Amino acid sequence: MVRTQIYLTEHQRDSLAAMARAHGKKQSELIREAVDRLIDQGGRDERRERVLRQAAGIWKERDDLPDFEAMRSEWDRYSR
């Protein structure tokens, strides 16, 4: 492990200390867990964005699909 110094607000420090006591863990352990969750979440978000970008426009040049605008207009007429 690498030692890293961080600055917390008083509220963050007090809340973290209370959570550490409640869970029977060290503050540093809770911080590492939070950083791991943040890293995991960021990776999922990046993968999701990449997949969405790859999928954008995949039906653009297709002529074998129904006219979605006409279908939406028809649905709008019935929903009024």
Residue pairs with C-beta under 8 A, 6 or more apart in sequence:
6 31
8 16
16 27
16 30
16 31
17 27
19 30
20 26
20 27
20 29
20 30
23 30
59 65
